[in-house]
């Protein structure tokens, strides 16, 4: 006797397998694109080169992303997700909200030592995607984490009173500029301690201390 449930289960498995293959292809393309965009830059990288590095056809690359800019956007979002997760992990290891905030800022600057991160996020991102698109993505990732960190410190009484939204954006802007200093430095690793110290000095202006209670 014909059982329609058997066919339904078979169709579901086929769809799942197809979706898994599609996800695997996308992941390969994003990984290869991250390597190439990070090493050679957006302008010098073609979608055909990415497809070859990923071991897929050019048609598959265009099917999944449409064009090089769309692929770059996915890579940019991937970088934002990665660093956001790293910031949250680092902050979670600290004993209080102020230490977590400082540790998060250090972690962000530490990521700027990665040449691929610097090129994709700091150098090529704004010119390829535009500032509005970049900021929209940051609002959902790195800027969100920083804002949450500043708000947590405020709730705990660790920062002086003020406009937390404005502070979050100003501090984030300063961190991005600090990252750009590292990106343009001849020796980013050597420059990091100096740049990080200056960034922490700026951040310390928000701290509530006995001589600055509010």
C-alpha positions in Angstrom: 0.0 0.0 0.0 1.3 3.5 -0.9 2.3 5.5 2.1 2.5 9.3 1.2 4.5 9.9 4.4 7.4 7.9 3.0 7.5 10.3 0.0 7.2 13.3 2.2 10.1 12.2 4.3 12.2 11.5 1.2 11.4 15.0 -0.2 12.3 16.5 3.2 15.6 14.7 3.3 16.4 15.7 -0.3 15.6 19.4 0.5 17.8 19.2 3.6 20.7 17.6 1.7 20.4 20.3 -1.0 20.3 23.1 1.6 23.4 21.5 3.3 25.2 21.5 0.0 24.3 25.1 -0.6 25.5 26.1 2.8 28.7 24.3 2.3 29.3 26.0 -1.0 28.6 29.4 0.6 31.0 28.7 3.4 33.7 27.7 1.0 33.3 30.9 -1.0 33.2 33.1 2.1 36.4 31.4 3.5 38.3 31.7 0.2 37.1 35.3 -0.2 38.2 36.2 3.3 41.7 35.0 2.5 41.9 36.7 -0.9 40.2 40.0 0.1 42.4 40.1 3.2 45.6 39.4 1.4 45.1 41.2 -2.0 42.3 43.7 -1.3 38.9 44.1 -2.9 40.1 45.7 -6.1 42.7 43.1 -6.9 40.4 40.1 -6.2 37.9 38.8 -8.8 35.0 36.6 -8.1 36.5 34.1 -10.6 39.6 33.9 -8.5 37.6 33.3 -5.4 35.6 30.6 -7.1 38.8 28.8 -8.1 40.2 29.1 -4.6 37.0 27.7 -3.2 37.0 24.8 -5.6 33.6 25.7 -7.1 32.5 27.0 -10.5 32.2 30.6 -11.4 28.5 30.0 -12.0 28.1 28.7 -8.5 29.7 31.8 -7.1 27.4 34.1 -9.0 24.4 31.9 -8.1 25.1 32.3 -4.4 26.2 36.0 -4.2 25.3 37.7 -7.5 28.4 39.9 -7.6 31.7 40.6 -5.9 30.3 43.4 -3.8 27.6 41.0 -2.3 30.3 38.5 -1.5 32.4 41.1 0.1 29.5 42.2 2.2 29.0 38.7 3.5 32.7 38.5 4.4 32.5 41.9 6.1 29.5 40.6 8.2 31.4 37.4 9.0 34.3 39.5 10.3 31.9 41.6 12.4 30.4 38.4 13.9 33.7 37.0 14.7 35.1 40.0 16.5 31.8 40.6 18.3 31.9 37.0 19.7 35.6 37.6 20.7 34.6 40.8 22.5 31.8 39.1 24.4 34.1 36.2 25.4 36.8 38.5 26.6 34.4 40.7 28.6 32.8 37.6 30.1 36.2 36.6 31.7 36.4 39.9 33.7 35.2 40.3 37.3 33.2 43.5 36.8 31.6 45.6 34.1 34.4 48.3 34.0 37.1 45.7 33.5 35.0 44.0 30.9 34.7 47.3 29.0 38.4 48.0 29.1 39.2 44.4 28.1 36.8 44.6 25.2 38.5 47.7 23.8 41.9 46.0 24.1 40.5 43.0 22.3 39.2 45.1 19.4 42.6 46.7 19.0 44.3 43.4 19.2 42.2 42.2 16.3 43.6 45.1 14.3 46.9 43.3 14.2 45.4 40.8 11.8 46.3 42.1 8.3 43.1 40.5 6.8 40.9 42.1 9.4 42.5 45.5 9.0 42.1 45.4 5.2 38.6 44.1 5.1 37.0 46.0 8.0 39.0 49.2 8.3 40.4 49.9 4.9 38.2 48.4 2.2 34.9 48.1 4.0 33.9 51.8 4.0 34.9 52.3 0.4 33.2 49.2 -1.0 30.0 49.2 1.1 29.7 52.8 1.9 29.6 54.4 5.4 25.8 53.9 5.9 25.9 50.2 5.2 29.0 49.8 7.3 27.5 51.6 10.3 24.3 49.5 9.9 26.3 46.3 10.2 28.3 47.7 13.1 25.2 48.7 15.0 24.2 45.0 14.9 27.6 43.7 16.0 30.7 45.5 17.3 29.0 48.8 18.2 26.2 46.9 19.8 28.6 45.0 22.1 30.4 48.3 23.0 27.0 50.0 23.8 25.9 47.1 25.9 29.3 47.2 27.8 29.0 51.0 28.5 25.4 50.6 29.6 26.3 47.7 31.9 29.1 49.8 33.5 26.6 52.7 33.9 24.1 50.4 35.7 26.8 49.2 38.0 27.8 52.8 38.8 31.2 52.6 37.1 30.8 55.5 34.7 29.9 59.1 35.3 26.4 60.4 34.3 25.9 61.4 30.7 24.4 60.4 27.3 25.3 56.8 26.9 24.3 56.6 23.2 26.6 59.5 22.3 29.4 58.1 24.4 29.2 54.7 22.8 29.4 56.1 19.3 32.2 58.5 20.2 34.3 55.8 21.9 33.6 53.4 19.0 34.8 56.1 16.5 37.9 56.6 18.5 38.6 52.8 18.5 38.1 52.6 14.8 40.6 55.6 14.3 43.0 53.8 16.6 42.6 50.7 14.4 43.4 52.9 11.4 46.5 54.1 13.1 47.6 50.5 13.4 46.6 49.7 9.9 48.8 52.5 8.5 51.7 51.8 10.8 54.9 50.3 9.4 55.0 48.0 12.5 51.4 47.5 13.9 52.6 45.1 16.7 55.1 47.6 17.9 52.6 50.5 17.7 49.8 48.6 19.6 50.9 49.2 23.2 51.1 53.0 22.6 47.8 53.2 20.7 46.1 51.0 23.3 47.4 53.1 26.1 46.0 56.3 24.5 42.7 54.6 23.8 42.4 53.5 27.5 43.3 57.0 28.7 40.4 58.3 26.6 38.1 55.6 28.0 39.2 56.4 31.5 37.6 59.8 31.2 34.2 58.0 31.6 35.2 56.3 34.8 33.5 57.2 38.1 36.2 57.6 40.7 36.3 59.0 44.3 37.4 62.4 43.1 34.9 62.3 40.2 31.7 60.7 41.6 29.2 61.7 38.9 
